[in-house]
Amino acid sequence: MIDLKNLQEAMGDLEEDTVKEILRKVMEEGGAQAQEALGACQGGMDIVGARFESGEYFVGDLIYAGELMTDAVEILGSALVAEEASSGGSKKKMILCTVKDDLHDIGKNIVRAMLQAAGFDVIDLGIDVAPETIVEKAKEENIKIVALSGVLTLALDSMKATVDAFRQAGMDDVKIIVGGAPVTADACAITGADEWAQNPQKTVNVCKAWAAEQ
């Protein structure tokens, strides 16, 4: 049996060697605690997000945490797949992308890692994604939560165009959150999005709340 509290704290403290050592032990013991270990890692990511919000951690720490979480999932991979299949469970799907005419992806990638750590099945459409592409994918996958990222000021126009495209398609039940450097409360109102985020942790919190309502 592993110490889940120790694992959570190690993830929160970004102690890579300790995290990986514990996870490898989970697999050596047959992987029975894989899901619990993943939950502990997710709890650790919540600690990372809180420390970022308080100013104790910085963007570099978020990137490092995201990479560590990706490694954690890879280590536990085969056990998690087996457990998911046996339980018949499924993660909540959502779409994430950087909007049309914006090629930045560092912020998006951090958000993706944190959303995945929170248990979402994130469909990352990449960068410079046109509104119609996002709408079509949402229809195809029956997506109800969409996160739009952008760094350039002109991204706001693309965000508005994307929100408008969903409304024109009659998909008013799709919740849309926007985030990135130019996004403020006023900018969010202009785009018509349901919510906005100034940091990755808020994006996670909002999406988790929406998922719980659906």
C-alpha positions in Angstrom: 0.0 0.0 0.0 1.3 3.5 -0.9 1.0 6.6 1.1 -1.5 8.7 -0.9 -1.1 11.8 1.2 2.7 11.7 0.7 2.1 11.3 -3.1 -0.3 14.3 -3.1 2.2 16.5 -1.2 5.1 15.4 -3.4 3.2 16.4 -6.5 2.2 19.7 -4.9 5.9 20.3 -4.0 7.0 19.3 -7.6 9.2 16.5 -6.2 9.6 14.6 -9.4 11.8 11.7 -8.1 9.4 11.0 -5.1 6.3 11.1 -7.3 7.8 8.7 -9.9 9.2 6.4 -7.2 5.7 6.1 -5.6 4.0 5.5 -8.9 6.4 2.9 -10.0 5.8 1.1 -6.7 2.0 1.2 -7.5 2.7 -0.6 -10.8 5.1 -3.1 -9.2 2.4 -4.0 -6.8 0.0 -4.8 -9.7 -1.6 -1.4 -10.3 -4.6 -2.0 -8.0 -4.1 1.5 -6.5 -3.7 3.2 -9.9 -6.9 5.2 -9.8 -6.3 6.3 -6.2 -2.8 7.3 -7.1 -4.1 9.4 -10.0 -6.5 11.0 -7.6 -3.7 11.9 -5.3 -1.7 13.4 -8.2 -4.8 15.4 -9.2 -5.0 16.7 -5.6 -1.4 17.7 -5.9 -2.1 19.6 -9.1 -4.8 21.5 -7.1 -2.1 22.5 -4.7 0.1 23.7 -7.6 -2.9 25.7 -9.0 -3.5 27.3 -5.6 0.2 28.2 -5.2 0.2 29.8 -8.6 -2.8 31.9 -7.7 -1.2 33.0 -4.5 2.0 34.0 -6.3 4.2 31.3 -4.7 4.5 29.4 -8.1 5.1 30.9 -11.5 4.4 29.9 -15.1 7.5 27.8 -15.3 6.3 25.8 -12.3 2.9 25.2 -14.0 4.7 24.0 -17.1 6.8 21.6 -15.0 3.8 20.4 -13.1 2.0 19.7 -16.4 4.9 17.7 -17.7 5.1 15.8 -14.4 1.4 15.0 -14.5 1.8 13.7 -18.1 4.6 11.4 -16.9 2.5 10.2 -14.0 -0.4 9.2 -16.4 2.1 7.4 -18.6 3.5 5.4 -15.7 0.0 4.4 -14.6 -1.3 4.1 -18.1 -1.9 0.3 -18.5 -3.5 0.0 -15.1 -5.8 3.0 -15.7 -6.9 1.7 -19.1 -7.8 -1.7 -17.6 -9.7 -0.1 -14.7 -11.6 2.3 -17.0 -12.6 -0.6 -19.3 -13.8 -2.8 -16.4 -15.8 0.0 -14.8 -17.4 1.1 -18.0 -16.7 4.7 -16.9 -15.9 7.7 -19.1 -14.3 11.1 -18.6 -16.1 14.3 -19.4 -15.1 15.4 -22.9 -14.4 19.0 -23.7 -12.7 21.1 -26.5 -9.7 23.3 -26.0 -7.9 25.4 -28.6 -6.2 28.6 -29.5 -8.5 30.6 -31.7 -8.1 31.7 -35.4 -5.3 34.1 -36.2 -3.4 33.3 -32.9 -0.5 30.9 -33.0 0.4 30.9 -29.2 0.1 27.6 -27.3 2.1 27.7 -24.1 -0.8 28.9 -22.0 -3.2 26.5 -23.8 -0.9 23.6 -23.1 -0.7 24.4 -19.4 -4.5 24.6 -19.2 -4.7 21.3 -21.0 -2.4 19.5 -18.6 -4.4 20.9 -15.6 -7.7 20.0 -17.1 -6.5 16.5 -17.8 -5.3 16.3 -14.3 -8.8 17.3 -13.2 -10.2 14.3 -15.0 -11.3 15.8 -18.3 -10.9 14.1 -21.7 -9.5 17.2 -23.5 -9.8 17.4 -27.3 -7.0 19.8 -28.1 -7.6 21.2 -31.6 -4.4 23.1 -31.6 -3.7 26.7 -32.7 -5.3 29.1 -35.3 -8.6 27.2 -35.2 -11.5 28.5 -37.2 -14.9 28.9 -35.6 -16.6 26.4 -38.0 -14.0 23.8 -37.1 -14.7 24.1 -33.4 -18.5 24.0 -34.0 -18.2 20.9 -36.2 -16.1 19.0 -33.7 -18.5 19.9 -30.9 -21.4 18.5 -33.0 -19.4 15.4 -33.9 -18.4 14.7 -30.3 -21.5 16.0 -28.5 -19.3 18.5 -26.6 -21.0 20.8 -24.0 -17.9 22.6 -22.7 -15.4 24.6 -24.8 -12.3 26.6 -23.7 -10.9 29.2 -26.1 -7.4 30.6 -25.6 -5.7 33.6 -27.1 -2.7 35.9 -26.5 -3.1 38.5 -29.2 -5.7 41.3 -28.9 -7.2 40.3 -32.3 -8.0 36.9 -30.7 -11.0 38.6 -29.1 -12.6 39.0 -32.5 -12.1 35.3 -33.2 -13.5 34.4 -29.8 -16.6 36.5 -30.5 -16.9 34.9 -34.0 -16.7 31.4 -32.4 -19.3 32.2 -29.8 -21.6 33.6 -32.5 -21.0 30.5 -34.6 -22.3 28.3 -31.8 -25.3 30.5 -31.3 -26.1 30.5 -35.0 -25.8 26.7 -35.0 -28.5 26.6 -32.3 -26.0 25.2 -29.8 -27.0 27.5 -26.9 -26.4 24.6 -24.4 -22.7 24.7 -25.0 -20.8 26.5 -22.3 -17.8 28.6 -23.5 -15.0 30.0 -21.4 -12.3 32.3 -22.8 -8.9 33.1 -21.4 -5.5 34.6 -22.2 -3.6 37.8 -22.0 -6.2 40.2 -23.6 -9.2 38.7 -21.8 -10.9 40.7 -19.1 -14.5 40.8 -17.7 -15.4 43.5 -20.3 -13.7 41.6 -23.1 -15.6 38.5 -22.1 -18.9 40.4 -22.3 -18.1 41.6 -25.7 -17.3 38.1 -27.0 -20.5 36.8 -25.5 -18.8 33.9 -23.7 -20.3 32.4 -20.6 -17.2 32.9 -18.4 -13.6 34.0 -18.5 -10.4 33.1 -16.7 -7.3 35.0 -15.8 -5.4 31.9 -14.8 -5.4 28.1 -15.5 -6.8 27.2 -12.1 -10.0 29.3 -12.6 -10.5 27.5 -16.0 -10.3 24.2 -14.2 -12.7 25.3 -11.5 -15.3 26.7 -13.9 -15.2 23.6 -16.2 -15.5 21.3 -13.2 -18.6 23.2 -12.0 -20.1 23.1 -15.4 -19.4 19.4 -15.8 -21.1 18.7 -12.4 -24.2 20.5 -13.7 -24.5 18.3 -16.8 
